Amino acid sequence: MPRALVPVVCLLIAIISTAALARTPNYAEDWNGAEINWRDARSGIYESSQTGRPVIMVFHATWCSVCKRFRQIFKDPSIVAASRDFVMILVDGDAEKELNGAFSPDGVYVPRTLFIDSEGNVSDKLVGTDPQYPHSLAVDRPDELLALMKKAHGVFNMTPKTAPPATSGADRT
């Protein structure tokens, strides 16, 4: 094989391997899986570590009536658009008890929404307003989640996919 093709072949193998790892978690369809690219924890964390994109990890339970209300905000077009800047991970807290315990900086309540950098650190700057349950967000409207998604761009030093092109240094003030 010509040496010029070796990097291309390696890249293709890496892409195929990553795609093979990607799994849609159970109940993703209930959380607007048609429009939001939900991942299971294993493939999502791997994707984040490889791409540098931060994670939004949502813990829920099938019996939780508040979770059922919360999942409706993921149908909001602004949430769908903003989700494209993140690796979105959906976790059934009852089915994945070990993971639920591992990502519980303030308890294992549901619904719980964590913002995590690509190195696996849970952000303490991207939390809701409830001091007792800081990773619990407003469940009936998208405003709080959307505001945190926007704030995450600064916290994680992200460039949104929907951002306008950067101007040249001469154009900046």
N, C-alpha and C positions, 0 to 999 in steps of 0.2 A: 504494500500500500504506500503510495507517495506520502512523504512527510507532511505535505501541506494539508492532507485530508485527515490526519490523526486528530488535530484539535476539533475539527468539525464532528468526527465520529464520536469522540469523547463527550462533546456537548450534547449530541443527540441521545447517547446512552443515558446521560444524566437527566435529560428532560423526560425520557421515557420512564426511567426509574421513579422520578418524582411523580409523574402522572399516575403510575401504577400504585403508588402509596396513597394518593388522595382518595378519601372515602367521604361519602355524604353520611352524616350521623343520622341515627334514628330520630324521627319526629321533625326533621328539617322541613318537610312539606308544610307542617303546621306553622312554621316560623318563616313563611314566604320563601321556601327553598327554590321556588321557580325563578326568583329574582335576586336572591342573596346567595352567594357562593359559600354555604356553610361547610365546614370541615369538621372531622372528628379531631380529638385532641392530638393524637399521634401525628397525623399527616399535617395538621395545622401548625403545630409547634415546629415541625421539620421545615415546612414551607417558610415560616417566619425567620427561622435561623439561616435559611439559604438566601432569602430575598432581602432581609433587613426590614421588612414591613412589620409594624406592630400588630398585636393581636387584640381583638375584642372577644373575650370569653364569657359566654352567657350560660349560667347554671339555672336549670329549671327542674321541675318534677311534673310528671303526668297528672297527678292528683291535685296540683296546686291551682286554685281558681285565680289567684293573682297573676300567676304565670300565663294563664290563658288570656288574660286581659293584656299583659305586657307584650305578648307575641304579636298583637294587632298593630303595634306601632312600627313593626318591621315591614309593614306593607306601605308605609308612608313613602312617597317618591323621594323626598329629601334624605331619608334614612337609607333607602336603597342606593342612591347615588353616592352618599358618603361612605357606605360600606365597602366600596371598591378600593378605597385607600388602605384597607385593613385586611388581615387574615381573620375571618370570622369563624369562631369555634363555638359549637353548641354542645353542651354537656347535660345529660340526664343525671342529676345528682344522685338519684337512687340506684341507677344501674351502674354508675361509675363512682362508687363510694371512696375508693383510694384516691382518685383524682379530685373528688369533691373535698376531701380532707387536706390534700396537698396544696390546693389553691383556696385557702380559707383564712385570709389575713385577719378577719374579724368575726368568723363563724361560718357555719354551713347553711345558712338560710337561703331560701329561694323566693323570687328570682334574685340572682346576684350577677352583676355585670362588672367584669374586671378589664382594665386596660393594661396590657403587658408588653414590655419592649421585646425586641428580637433576641435578647439574652435571657428572657424568662423572668424578669423583675416586674412585679406588680407595682403600678404607679400609685402613689399616695396623693398625687396632685389631681387625679381624674376620678373624683368621687361625687356622690350625690350630696344632698343637703341634710339628710337624716344622720345625726351624730351617732346614734346607736347602731344603725345599719348603713354605713357609708357607701356600700356598693349596691344598695337598693335604689333604683331610679324611679322616676314618675312612670306609672304604668298605663296611664290613660291618654297621654299626649306625647309626641316625639320631642318636644322642645328641650328637655333636660339632656337626653341622650345626644341629640344633634349638637347642642352646645358643647358637650364634652368631646364629641368627635372632632369638632372644629378646634377646640383647645388642644387636643392631642397633637395637632400639627406643630404647634410650638413646643410642647413638652418633649415630643419625640424628634423634633427637627425634621419634619416630613415636608415633602413637596406634594400637594394634592394632585391627583391625576387630572383633575378638572381645572387646574390653575392655568392662568394665561401664561404665555411664554415670558421668560425673564427678559428684562431690558438690559441693554449693554451698560457697562460702568459709566459711560459718558452721559447716559440718559437719567441716571439716578440723582436724586437731590440729597 
